[in-house]
Amino acid sequence: MVVCADVLSTDPPPRATMDYFKQTPFALERYFAVYEFSAPHLLCCSDCEPLTLKQALAMADQECTELWENLSLGYTESQGHPLLRSEVASLYPGIEPGGVLIGAPQELLFLGISALVEHGDHVVCTWPGYQTLYDPAIALGAEVSKLDVTELAGNGGTRALTDEVERLLRPTTKVVVINAPHNPTGWVPTAEEHAALAKLLHDRGIRLFSDEMYAGCDPIGDPSFACSCWRLAPCAIPLLTISGLSASSMTRQTVYHQPLQSTPRPSL
């Protein structure tokens, strides 16, 4: 369980219990374990064609090349390399490096949900979707309501995003989890829909967890989408976003962002 930065220095740091936690097998990865590297053709890849290391290094400037050539394979800071966190923070208005955490996607999905959700809480999550977006909440003893994106306007349906979210909210709702651009339908909410959702959750005191792993791969091709949730309402609600580089073909490192405007120190 993740603890806040202001208690990490205590010895020993406080620890949260997970008495209710019961994780189910990750069905998709179990399937891939059998077929991903044995099937002659793959039609279900969710990542882009990866760059080779040579291609990635060819894009580096002199400073980055020198950093690479002198890179140590030892441990770095647990939150991520300071230079990388600083570069990530520069992409998001109003964020400082202290509000960025570098890690593997599955690790951060698990830690994020575990930090936000407790037994008896209620969570709303886009559906269909990646199992680890909603399964940790269920394993913690929370109840999850599915936000079916196939029913939404602009994605084959007629219902408004905020209307559907509001319909699913309960007094016990702690977090709303959205994934956009959406895997597997490709759904992308408009800027107006993002703003309306942010206002709705702000008024209810509910956190927004935005999985933006595929930002930049949306059909619109809007390069600003990666920061859309952040730019629309950086101070309005407690917001966490997860994004990464697997969609840009380099690696599967992932970052969390939490607005320092709403909390003096990052909780992730």
C-alpha positions as CSV (number, residue, x, y, z in Angstrom):
1,M,0.0,0.0,0.0
2,V,1.3,3.5,-0.8
3,V,1.7,6.0,2.0
4,C,2.1,9.8,1.7
5,A,5.4,11.3,1.2
6,D,5.4,13.1,4.6
7,V,5.5,9.7,6.5
8,L,7.9,7.8,4.3
9,S,10.8,9.1,6.4
10,T,9.5,7.6,9.6
11,D,11.1,4.4,10.9
12,P,9.3,2.1,10.2
13,P,6.8,3.9,7.9
14,P,3.2,3.2,8.6
15,R,1.6,0.4,6.7
16,A,-2.0,-0.1,5.6
17,T,-3.6,-3.5,5.9
18,M,-5.2,-5.3,2.9
19,D,-7.3,-7.8,4.8
20,Y,-9.9,-8.0,2.1
21,F,-7.6,-8.3,-0.9
22,K,-8.2,-11.2,-3.2
23,Q,-6.9,-10.8,-6.7
24,T,-8.3,-12.9,-9.6
25,P,-6.0,-14.2,-12.4
26,F,-5.2,-11.7,-15.1
27,A,-7.1,-13.5,-17.9
28,L,-5.6,-11.5,-20.9
29,E,-2.0,-12.0,-19.8
30,R,-2.6,-15.7,-19.1
31,Y,-3.9,-16.0,-22.7
32,F,-0.9,-14.0,-24.1
33,A,1.5,-16.2,-22.1
34,V,0.3,-19.2,-24.2
35,Y,-0.1,-17.6,-27.6
36,E,1.7,-14.2,-27.9
37,F,5.1,-15.7,-28.9
38,S,4.0,-18.9,-30.5
39,A,1.3,-17.7,-33.0
40,P,2.5,-17.0,-36.5
41,H,0.5,-13.8,-36.8
42,L,-0.9,-11.4,-34.2
43,L,-4.0,-9.3,-34.9
44,C,-4.6,-8.1,-31.4
45,C,-1.6,-6.0,-30.5
46,S,-2.5,-2.9,-28.5
47,D,0.9,-1.2,-28.9
48,C,2.6,0.4,-31.8
49,E,5.4,-1.1,-33.8
50,P,8.4,-0.6,-31.5
51,L,11.5,1.4,-32.3
52,T,14.8,-0.3,-32.1
53,L,17.2,1.0,-29.5
54,K,19.4,2.3,-32.4
55,Q,16.5,4.3,-33.8
56,A,15.7,5.8,-30.4
57,L,19.2,6.8,-29.6
58,A,19.5,8.4,-33.1
59,M,17.0,11.0,-31.9
60,A,19.0,11.9,-28.8
61,D,20.8,15.3,-28.5
62,Q,24.3,15.5,-27.2
63,E,23.3,15.8,-23.5
64,C,21.1,12.7,-23.7
65,T,23.7,10.7,-25.6
66,E,26.2,11.5,-22.9
67,L,23.8,10.4,-20.2
68,W,23.1,7.2,-22.0
69,E,26.8,6.4,-22.5
70,N,27.5,7.0,-18.8
71,L,24.4,5.2,-17.6
72,S,24.8,3.0,-14.6
73,L,22.8,-0.2,-14.3
74,G,22.5,0.3,-10.5
75,Y,19.5,1.6,-8.6
76,T,18.1,5.1,-9.0
77,E,15.6,6.9,-6.8
78,S,12.5,4.9,-6.0
79,Q,10.2,7.6,-7.5
80,G,12.2,7.6,-10.7
81,H,15.3,9.3,-12.1
82,P,15.1,13.0,-11.2
83,L,15.9,14.1,-14.7
84,L,13.2,12.0,-16.2
85,R,10.7,13.2,-13.6
86,S,11.6,16.8,-14.4
87,E,11.1,16.2,-18.1
88,V,7.7,14.6,-17.6
89,A,6.6,17.4,-15.3
90,S,7.5,20.0,-18.0
91,L,4.8,18.4,-20.2
92,Y,2.0,19.2,-17.6
93,P,1.1,22.7,-16.6
94,G,1.2,23.4,-12.9
95,I,3.0,20.2,-12.0
96,E,6.4,19.9,-10.3
97,P,8.8,16.9,-10.4
98,G,7.7,15.9,-6.9
99,G,4.2,15.2,-8.3
100,V,5.5,12.6,-10.8
101,L,6.2,8.9,-10.1
102,I,7.9,6.6,-12.6
103,G,7.1,2.9,-12.7
104,A,5.7,0.0,-14.7
105,P,2.1,0.4,-15.8
106,Q,0.6,-2.6,-14.0
107,E,2.5,-1.6,-10.8
108,L,1.1,1.9,-10.9
109,L,-2.4,0.9,-11.7
110,F,-2.4,-1.4,-8.7
111,L,-0.8,1.1,-6.4
112,G,-3.1,3.9,-7.6
113,I,-6.3,2.0,-7.0
114,S,-5.0,0.5,-3.8
115,A,-4.2,4.0,-2.5
116,L,-7.6,5.5,-3.4
117,V,-10.1,2.7,-2.8
118,E,-11.1,0.9,0.4
119,H,-13.4,-2.0,1.3
120,G,-17.0,-0.9,0.9
121,D,-16.3,1.9,-1.6
122,H,-17.9,2.3,-5.0
123,V,-16.0,2.8,-8.2
124,V,-17.2,3.7,-11.7
125,C,-15.0,2.4,-14.6
126,T,-15.2,2.5,-18.4
127,W,-16.2,-0.8,-20.0
128,P,-15.1,-2.9,-21.9
129,G,-11.7,-2.4,-20.5
130,Y,-8.4,-3.6,-19.3
131,Q,-8.9,-5.9,-16.3
132,T,-6.4,-4.1,-14.0
133,L,-8.4,-0.9,-14.3
134,Y,-11.2,-2.3,-12.2
135,D,-10.1,-5.7,-10.8
136,P,-7.9,-4.3,-7.9
137,A,-11.0,-2.3,-6.6
138,I,-13.0,-5.5,-6.6
139,A,-10.2,-7.4,-4.9
140,L,-10.2,-4.7,-2.2
141,G,-13.8,-5.3,-1.5
142,A,-15.2,-2.3,-3.5
143,E,-18.2,-2.5,-5.8
144,V,-17.6,-1.5,-9.5
145,S,-20.2,-0.1,-11.9
146,K,-19.4,-0.4,-15.6
147,L,-19.6,2.7,-17.7
148,D,-20.4,1.2,-21.1
149,V,-18.6,3.4,-23.7
150,T,-20.4,1.7,-26.6
151,E,-23.6,3.4,-25.4
152,L,-22.1,6.9,-25.5
153,A,-22.6,9.5,-28.2
154,G,-19.9,9.6,-30.8
155,N,-19.1,5.9,-30.2
156,G,-22.1,4.2,-31.7
157,G,-24.5,5.2,-28.9
158,T,-26.7,8.2,-28.0
159,R,-26.0,8.8,-24.3
160,A,-24.0,11.8,-23.0
161,L,-20.9,11.0,-20.9
162,T,-21.8,13.0,-17.9
163,D,-25.4,11.7,-17.9
164,E,-24.2,8.1,-17.8
165,V,-21.6,8.8,-15.1
166,E,-24.1,10.7,-13.0
167,R,-26.6,7.9,-13.3
168,L,-24.0,5.4,-11.9
169,L,-22.8,7.6,-9.0
170,R,-23.6,6.6,-5.5
171,P,-23.0,8.3,-2.1
172,T,-20.2,5.8,-1.6
173,T,-18.5,6.5,-5.0
174,K,-14.8,7.2,-4.4
175,V,-13.3,7.2,-7.9
176,V,-14.3,7.4,-11.5
177,V,-11.8,5.6,-13.8
178,I,-11.8,6.5,-17.5
179,N,-9.6,5.2,-20.3
180,A,-9.3,7.4,-23.4
181,P,-8.4,7.0,-26.2
182,H,-10.3,3.9,-25.2
183,N,-9.0,0.3,-25.6
184,P,-10.6,-1.5,-27.5
185,T,-13.2,0.8,-29.1
186,G,-11.1,3.9,-29.8
187,W,-13.6,6.2,-28.1
188,V,-12.3,9.7,-27.3
189,P,-14.3,12.2,-25.3
190,T,-14.4,15.8,-26.5
191,A,-12.9,18.7,-24.6
192,E,-16.4,19.8,-23.6
193,E,-17.2,16.3,-22.3
194,H,-13.9,16.3,-20.3
195,A,-14.7,19.7,-18.8
196,A,-18.3,18.6,-17.9
197,L,-17.1,15.4,-16.3
198,A,-14.5,17.4,-14.2
199,K,-17.2,19.7,-13.0
200,L,-19.5,16.9,-12.1
201,L,-16.9,15.1,-10.0
202,H,-15.7,18.3,-8.4
203,D,-19.2,19.1,-7.2
204,R,-19.5,15.5,-5.7
205,G,-15.9,15.4,-4.2
206,I,-15.0,12.4,-6.3
207,R,-11.5,11.6,-7.6
208,L,-10.9,11.1,-11.3
209,F,-8.4,8.5,-12.5
210,S,-7.6,9.0,-16.1
211,D,-5.8,6.3,-18.1
212,E,-4.3,8.1,-21.1
213,M,-1.9,5.3,-22.2
214,Y,-2.9,5.7,-25.8
215,A,-2.8,9.5,-26.0
216,G,-1.6,10.5,-29.4
217,C,-3.0,7.4,-31.0
218,D,-6.5,8.7,-31.1
219,P,-8.3,9.0,-34.5
220,I,-8.3,12.8,-34.2
221,G,-4.6,12.9,-34.0
222,D,-4.6,15.8,-31.6
223,P,-1.2,15.9,-29.9
224,S,-2.6,18.0,-27.0
225,F,-4.9,15.1,-25.9
226,A,-2.2,13.6,-23.7
227,C,-2.7,16.5,-21.3
228,S,-6.4,17.2,-21.9
229,C,-7.7,16.2,-18.6
230,W,-4.9,18.0,-16.8
231,R,-5.3,21.3,-18.8
232,L,-9.0,21.4,-18.5
233,A,-9.2,21.3,-14.7
234,P,-5.8,21.0,-12.9
235,C,-7.2,22.6,-9.7
236,A,-10.8,21.5,-9.9
237,I,-10.6,17.9,-8.6
238,P,-8.0,15.5,-7.1
239,L,-6.8,14.1,-10.4
240,L,-4.4,11.3,-11.3
241,T,-3.4,10.4,-14.8
242,I,-1.5,7.5,-16.1
243,S,0.3,7.7,-19.4
244,G,3.4,6.1,-20.9
245,L,5.6,5.3,-23.9
246,S,4.3,1.9,-25.1
247,A,2.0,3.7,-27.4
248,S,4.9,5.7,-28.8
249,S,6.8,2.6,-29.4
250,M,9.7,2.9,-27.0
251,T,9.2,1.4,-23.6
252,R,6.6,0.5,-21.1
253,Q,7.5,3.0,-18.4
254,T,4.5,4.8,-17.0
255,V,4.0,8.0,-14.9
256,Y,1.4,9.2,-12.4
257,H,0.7,12.9,-12.0
258,Q,-1.1,14.4,-9.0
259,P,-1.7,18.2,-8.9
260,L,0.4,19.9,-6.2
261,Q,-2.3,22.6,-6.2
262,S,-4.7,20.3,-4.4
263,T,-2.3,18.5,-2.1
264,P,0.9,19.9,-0.6
265,R,2.8,16.6,-1.2
266,P,2.2,13.9,-3.7
267,S,0.4,10.8,-2.4
268,L,1.8,8.7,-5.2
